[in-house]
Amino acid sequence: MGNKYDSPFMDENEEVFFERYSSALEQQETIIAEQHEMQVADKEFKFLLRYLEGIEEEYVVQGALLGCTKGTTENIKVIYAGESIESNPINVEENSRIKIDEKRTETINGFIPANIEDCKGGRRDYIPVKADALKGKGRDFESGKVNITSFGNCSEIKNGAVLSQLLNKAGLNGKENEILEAIKAGKGLCYCFMDLNNEWENLAMAGEYLTGEMPRAGVAKILDTPQYMKFNGKEGINMLSMLFCPYGGGIITAKESGQIKNTKPDDEMYKYMKDLLDNVIKISEDFDKEINEFKEAYIKNKRTYEDLAEKTGVPPELIAIIHYREGTTDYLNGTFNVYLHNGETLGSPTRNYPPNKLFYDFESAAKDALKDKQDTINKYNLTADSKDIAAMLCFAETYNGLGYYNNGHVSPYIFSGTNNYDKGKYVEVEKKDGTGQKESVYNKTLVDKQVGAYLLLSSIL
C-alpha cells in the first residue's frame, strides 16, 4: 500500500513521517472493521471511523484489550548453553490489557483514561516487589506492574534462536538468568524483550486523516482542528492511536476501548489477586515432578472433572486442583474416594470442617461441597468454561479459607512455588484451654511443601 499522504509539497521529514504510518493505518482499519463486523471498503465503515476517532466515549481506558501485530500465543524455543528452552506464554489476554495508575482522578463514564505516556512495557520497565510488601490485611498491595505486560511471544523471534544473540540485539547482555526465569514463569518472549517508544503516536483528528485531507499545522490546526482531550496533563489515546516496538517491529493498537462493561468482578480480592499475578516472574523448579504428575492425572481423568463442571458451574481445572490439594494420593491414583470438602475418606461422617457430612460417592460429595460456595461462584462469575485465572484463584483461596488474605499473608495454597511466596503457614494446634479442640495458628517460619494452585492451574489451562 502506498503512502496515503503522498504529495509533491512534502519535505523529507514529512515523507518519512507519513510513510511510517501507511501500513499501520491499514492494520488499524482492519482491526476496527473486524471488531464491528464491517468491511473496510464500506461507506458506513468510514463514518464509523469518524465516530470512533472524534468522540470522548472511545478514548482508551483502564483494562482495554490491546493487540500487537507481532504478538503470538504459539510456543517458541530458544537455545541457551546448548539446550532448547521453550517459551510457553500464559495468561496472555490479561497481560495484553492496559494498566493505568488507579489513583488518577480523571474519569470517562467512571473509567480511568490512558494517555500517550502510558507506554511502559515488559521486563525493561517492570520493577518486581517482594510479596512481604503487603500492608494492612493484604488490601493495598503495590506491584511494580507496567502499563503493558506482554503479548505472549514475539513472532519475529524464530524457533531455534540463540538466546545470547537475542540479548545482544536487545542490549541485555548479562541478563540471562532474569530472562530464563521470566520464560519459565510463562511471561513470554514479548515480556522479555519488549522495547517500546516513549509515547503513543496520535493520528490527526477528524477532518484530517479520515477525510483524506492533508494534516493541518500551526494556527490552522489550533483554530480548525479538534484536539485530543488531556488526561493527567497529557493527550489521551483512542482507537486509532499507535505504539511502536522497535525491537520486534510490532505495532500496538487498541482492540477495544475498554469502556464496554464486562463481567470482571469489582472487589478488592480480585484486584489483589491480579496484582499478585502480575508480580509472578520466577518459578521454582522444586515442583516440576509434582506438576508433571498432576498434569498426567488430569489428562487421564479429565472427563470426570468436565462432567462435574457442567453440573456445578465450576471450571473442571479448578475442581481438579481442589481435589489434588485436598487429597493428593486419591487424585493421582484416580480412585475418587475422598470428600472434596476436606480430603477425608468417603463412607464415614466427616470429622473435620465441615463435620457430619456423609456421602458414599465422589460426585455427590463434590456437588455438595461446591454448592456451599455458590455465592462465591456467582461473585466471580464462574462457569464451566471460565478461563479467568484471577477469578479462579479467588475462588480457590476462598474455598481454602481466608485466613491468609484477612491477615495480610500471601497464601501458599495459591502461590507456593513462585516468587510471591517465601514462607509462613497456618497449622492446626491444640488449644491451651484443655478442651482438646484445635485451632489454626500462623507459623511465620514454616514453609509449605505443596505446589500452589497457580502453578497447577497454569500447567493445564
C-alpha positions in Angstrom: 0.0 0.0 0.0 1.4 3.4 -0.9 1.6 6.4 1.2 -1.9 7.8 1.7 -0.5 11.3 2.1 1.9 11.3 -0.9 2.3 14.8 -2.1 5.0 16.8 -4.1 4.7 19.6 -1.4 6.0 17.4 1.4 9.5 17.9 2.7 11.7 14.9 3.5 10.8 14.7 7.2 7.1 14.8 6.4 7.5 12.0 3.8 9.3 9.8 6.3 6.7 10.6 9.0 3.7 9.6 6.8 5.3 6.6 5.1 5.9 5.2 8.6 2.1 5.3 9.2 0.9 4.0 5.9 0.9 0.3 6.7 -0.1 1.0 10.3 -3.2 2.7 9.3 -4.3 -0.2 7.2 -3.7 -2.5 10.1 -5.8 -0.3 12.4 -8.6 -0.2 9.9 -8.6 -4.0 9.7 -8.8 -4.4 13.5 -11.6 -1.9 13.9 -13.6 -3.4 10.9 -13.3 -6.9 12.4 -14.4 -5.6 15.8 -17.6 -4.1 14.3 -18.1 -6.9 11.7 -17.8 -4.5 8.8 -15.8 -4.2 5.6 -13.0 -1.6 5.2 -14.4 -0.5 1.8 -17.9 0.2 3.1 -19.1 3.7 3.2 -20.6 3.0 6.6 -17.2 2.0 7.9 -15.7 5.4 7.1 -18.5 7.0 9.1 -17.7 4.6 11.9 -14.1 5.6 11.9 -15.0 9.3 12.1 -17.3 8.5 15.0 -14.6 6.4 16.8 -11.9 9.0 16.4 -13.8 12.1 17.3 -15.9 11.3 20.4 -15.0 11.1 24.0 -16.5 7.7 24.6 -14.0 5.9 22.5 -10.9 7.0 24.4 -8.9 4.0 25.7 -9.3 3.3 29.4 -8.0 1.0 32.1 -8.4 -2.6 31.2 -8.7 -2.1 27.4 -7.5 -5.1 25.4 -4.5 -4.2 23.2 -3.0 -6.1 20.3 0.4 -6.2 18.7 1.0 -7.1 15.1 3.9 -9.3 16.1 2.4 -11.0 19.2 1.7 -14.7 19.1 0.5 -17.3 21.6 2.4 -20.0 19.7 5.3 -21.7 21.7 8.8 -20.7 20.6 12.0 -22.5 21.5 15.3 -20.6 22.1 18.7 -22.1 22.6 20.8 -21.5 25.7 24.0 -23.2 26.6 23.3 -25.9 24.0 19.8 -26.7 25.4 16.4 -25.9 24.0 14.3 -23.7 26.3 10.6 -23.5 25.4 8.6 -20.2 25.9 5.0 -21.1 26.6 3.2 -17.9 27.4 0.3 -18.0 29.8 -2.5 -15.6 30.8 -1.9 -13.7 27.5 -5.2 -11.9 27.3 -4.9 -10.5 30.8 -1.3 -9.5 30.2 -2.4 -7.7 27.0 -4.7 -5.3 28.8 -3.5 -1.8 29.5 -2.9 -1.0 33.2 -3.2 2.6 34.5 -2.5 4.2 37.9 -5.8 3.9 39.6 -5.0 6.9 41.8 -5.7 9.3 38.9 -8.7 11.5 39.4 -9.9 12.0 35.8 -12.6 9.6 34.6 -14.7 8.9 31.5 -18.0 7.4 32.3 -16.5 6.1 35.5 -13.4 4.6 33.8 -9.7 5.8 34.2 -8.5 7.0 30.8 -5.0 6.4 29.4 -2.7 9.0 27.9 0.2 9.0 25.5 2.8 8.4 28.3 1.1 5.1 29.4 3.6 3.1 27.4 5.9 1.3 29.9 6.2 -2.3 28.9 7.9 -5.7 29.6 10.8 -6.5 31.9 12.8 -3.4 31.0 10.3 -1.2 32.9 8.9 -3.8 35.4 10.2 -3.5 38.9 9.1 -6.6 40.9 8.4 -6.2 44.6 8.6 -8.7 47.4 5.4 -10.3 48.5 6.0 -9.1 52.0 5.4 -5.6 50.8 1.7 -6.3 51.6 0.3 -3.9 54.2 -2.9 -3.6 56.1 -4.5 -7.0 55.8 -3.5 -7.6 52.2 -5.6 -5.0 50.5 -3.1 -2.4 49.3 -0.5 -4.5 47.5 1.7 -2.2 45.5 3.2 -4.1 42.5 5.8 -2.9 40.0 3.4 -3.5 37.2 3.8 -1.7 33.9 1.2 -0.4 31.5 1.7 -3.3 29.1 3.0 -6.7 30.4 3.2 -9.0 27.4 1.5 -10.1 24.1 2.8 -13.7 24.5 5.7 -14.5 22.3 7.2 -12.3 19.5 6.8 -13.7 16.0 10.0 -12.0 15.0 11.9 -14.5 17.2 12.1 -17.7 15.4 12.3 -21.3 16.7 15.9 -22.1 17.5 17.0 -18.5 18.0 20.2 -18.3 20.2 19.4 -16.5 23.5 22.8 -14.8 23.6 22.2 -13.2 20.2 18.7 -12.1 21.3 20.2 -10.5 24.4 22.9 -8.8 22.4 20.4 -7.3 20.0 18.3 -6.1 22.9 21.2 -4.6 24.8 20.5 -7.0 27.7 23.8 -8.8 27.9 24.4 -10.4 31.3 20.6 -10.7 32.0 20.4 -14.4 31.1 19.1 -15.6 34.5 16.4 -12.9 34.6 15.2 -13.8 31.1 15.2 -17.6 31.8 13.2 -17.0 35.0 10.6 -14.9 33.0 10.4 -17.6 30.3 9.8 -20.3 32.9 7.2 -18.1 34.6 5.2 -18.0 31.3 5.6 -14.3 30.7 6.6 -14.9 27.1 9.4 -13.6 24.9 7.5 -10.4 24.3 7.8 -9.5 28.0 11.5 -10.4 27.9 12.5 -8.2 25.0 9.7 -5.6 24.5 11.3 -2.1 24.0 8.6 0.5 23.4 8.8 4.1 22.2 8.5 6.7 24.9 4.9 7.7 24.0 1.9 6.6 21.9 1.5 8.2 18.5 -1.8 10.0 17.9 -3.2 10.4 14.4 -4.7 13.6 13.1 -8.3 14.1 14.4 -11.5 14.1 12.4 -11.4 16.3 9.3 -7.8 15.4 8.5 -6.9 11.7 8.2 -10.5 10.4 7.8 -11.5 12.9 5.1 -8.2 12.3 3.2 -7.1 15.9 3.6 -3.6 16.9 4.3 -3.0 17.3 8.1 -3.1 20.9 9.2 -0.4 22.7 11.1 0.2 25.9 13.0 -2.6 28.3 13.5 -5.0 26.4 11.2 -4.6 23.3 13.3 -5.2 25.1 16.5 -8.3 27.0 15.3 -10.0 24.5 13.0 -9.0 21.0 14.1 -10.5 19.1 17.0 -7.9 18.4 19.7 -7.3 15.3 21.8 -8.6 15.6 25.4 -5.9 15.6 28.0 -5.7 13.2 31.0 -3.2 13.6 33.7 -1.8 16.5 31.7 -1.2 14.6 28.5 -3.1 13.8 25.4 -5.4 10.8 25.7 -5.3 7.9 23.3 -8.1 6.4 21.3 -8.9 3.6 18.9 -6.6 5.0 16.2 -3.6 5.6 18.4 -0.4 3.5 17.9 2.6 2.5 19.9 5.7 1.1 18.3 8.1 -1.6 19.5 11.4 -1.1 17.7 12.8 -4.4 18.9 10.3 -6.7 17.1 8.8 -4.1 14.7 5.4 -4.6 16.3 2.6 -2.0 16.1 0.4 -1.9 19.2 -3.2 -0.7 19.0 -6.4 -1.0 21.0 -8.7 -3.9 20.1 -11.4 -2.3 22.2 -11.7 1.0 24.1 -12.3 -0.8 27.4 -15.5 1.2 28.1 -17.9 -1.7 27.5 -19.0 -3.0 30.8 -17.6 -6.5 31.3 -18.2 -9.3 33.8 -14.9 -8.8 35.7 -15.6 -8.8 39.5 -15.1 -5.4 41.0 -14.0 -6.3 44.5 -10.7 -5.9 46.5 -9.7 -9.5 46.5 -9.9 -9.8 42.7 -7.7 -6.7 42.3 -5.3 -8.1 44.9 -5.1 -11.4 43.0 -4.5 -9.6 39.7 -1.6 -7.7 41.2 0.0 -10.8 42.6 -0.4 -12.5 39.2 1.4 -9.5 37.6 4.2 -10.0 40.1 4.9 -13.6 39.2 8.3 -13.5 37.4 10.1 -16.5 38.9 9.0 -20.1 39.3 10.8 -22.7 41.5 12.0 -25.9 39.8 11.4 -27.8 43.0 7.8 -28.8 42.0 8.5 -29.8 38.3 8.0 -33.5 39.1 4.9 -32.8 41.1 3.4 -30.6 38.4 4.0 -33.2 35.7 2.3 -35.9 37.8 -0.6 -33.6 38.3 -0.9 -32.9 34.6 -0.8 -36.6 33.7 -3.5 -37.5 36.2 -5.7 -34.6 34.9 -5.4 -35.7 31.3 -6.3 -39.2 32.3 -9.4 -38.3 34.3 -10.4 -35.0 32.6 -13.8 -36.3 31.5 -14.8 -36.8 35.2 -14.0 -33.2 36.1 -15.7 -31.9 32.9 -18.9 -33.7 33.8 -18.8 -32.3 37.3 -18.1 -28.8 35.9 -21.3 -28.9 33.8 -23.3 -29.8 36.9 -21.8 -27.2 39.3 -20.7 -24.3 37.1 -17.1 -24.5 38.4 -14.3 -25.0 35.8 -13.0 -28.5 35.6 -9.4 -27.4 36.1 -10.4 -25.7 39.4 -12.2 -28.8 40.6 -9.1 -30.9 39.8 -6.9 -28.5 41.7 -9.1 -28.6 44.8 -9.2 -32.4 44.6 -5.4 -32.6 44.3 -4.8 -30.2 47.2 -7.4 -31.9 49.5 -6.5 -35.5 48.6 -3.2 -35.7 46.6 -2.9 -39.5 46.7 -6.5 -40.1 45.8 -6.2 -37.6 42.9 -3.0 -39.1 41.5 -4.5 -42.7 41.7 -7.8 -41.6 40.2 -9.7 -43.5 42.9 -12.1 -40.6 43.6 -12.7 -41.9 47.2 -12.4 -38.6 49.2 -14.6 -35.7 50.3 -13.8 -32.7 48.2 -14.7 -30.7 51.3 -11.6 -31.7 53.3 -9.9 -34.8 51.9 -11.3 -37.4 54.3 -12.3 -40.8 53.1 -15.8 -41.3 51.8 -18.3 -43.6 53.5 -18.0 -42.3 57.1 -19.2 -39.0 58.5 -16.7 -36.2 58.3 -14.8 -35.3 61.5 -13.1 -32.1 60.4 -14.8 -29.0 59.0 -17.4 -29.3 57.7 -18.4 -32.0 60.3 -21.0 -34.8 59.9 -21.2 -34.8 56.1 -21.9 -38.3 54.9 -21.6 -39.4 51.2 -20.6 -42.6 49.5 -19.5 -41.3 46.1 -17.2 -38.6 44.9 -19.7 -36.8 42.6 -22.4 -36.4 45.3 -19.9 -35.1 47.9 -18.2 -32.7 45.4 -21.6 -31.3 44.3 -22.4 -30.7 48.0 -19.0 -29.0 48.7 -19.3 -26.7 45.7 -23.0 -25.9 46.3 -21.9 -24.5 49.7 -19.8 -22.0 47.7 -22.5 -20.8 45.3 -22.2 -17.2 46.5 -18.5 -17.2 45.6 -19.2 -18.9 42.3 -21.7 -16.1 41.5 -19.4 -13.3 42.8 -16.6 -14.3 40.5 -18.9 -15.1 37.5 -17.5 -18.6 37.2 -18.9 -21.1 34.7 -17.8 -24.5 33.4 -16.0 -22.6 30.6 -14.3 -19.9 32.6 -10.7 -19.1 31.8 -10.3 -16.0 34.1 -7.3 -17.1 36.2 -7.6 -14.3 38.8 -11.3 -15.2 39.4 -10.5 -18.9 39.6 -7.7 -18.3 42.2 -10.0 -16.0 44.2 -12.4 -19.0 44.4 -9.6 -21.4 45.4 -8.4 -19.1 48.2 -11.9 -18.6 49.5 -12.5 -22.3 49.3 -9.4 -23.0 51.4 -10.2 -20.3 53.9 -9.4 -16.5 54.1 -7.0 -16.6 57.0 -4.1 -15.6 54.8 -5.9 -12.9 53.0 -7.6 -11.4 56.0 -4.3 -11.2 57.9 -2.1 -9.8 55.1 -0.2 -13.0 54.2 0.3 -14.4 50.7 -1.4 -17.9 50.6 0.9 -20.8 49.9 -2.3 -22.7 48.8 -2.3 -20.3 45.8 1.3 -19.2 45.2 3.7 -21.8 46.7 6.5 -22.3 44.1 6.5 -18.7 42.9 8.4 -15.6 44.0 5.2 -14.3 45.6 5.6 -16.9 48.5 8.6 -17.4 50.7 7.4 -18.9 54.0 4.6 -18.8 56.5 1.8 -21.3 57.0 -1.2 -21.9 59.2 -1.1 -25.2 61.2 -3.6 -26.9 63.4 -2.5 -26.9 67.1 -4.4 -28.0 70.2 -5.9 -25.1 72.2 -4.4 -24.3 75.6 -7.8 -24.4 77.3 -7.6 -28.1 78.0 -10.7 -28.9 75.8 -8.7 -30.9 73.3 -10.0 -28.8 70.5 -7.8 -27.5 67.8 -7.3 -24.0 66.2 -5.3 -22.6 63.3 -2.2 -20.7 64.2 0.1 -18.9 61.8 3.7 -20.0 61.9 5.8 -17.4 60.1 8.9 -19.6 59.6 7.2 -22.8 58.3 7.3 -23.4 54.6 4.5 -25.1 52.7 5.9 -28.1 50.8 3.0 -28.5 48.4 2.8 -26.7 45.0 0.3 -23.9 44.8 -2.9 -23.7 42.8 -1.5 -21.0 40.4 1.2 -23.3 39.0 -1.1 -26.3 38.8 -3.7 -24.2 37.0 -1.1 -22.7 34.6 0.0 -26.2 33.7 -3.4 -27.4 32.4 -5.3 -24.2 31.5 
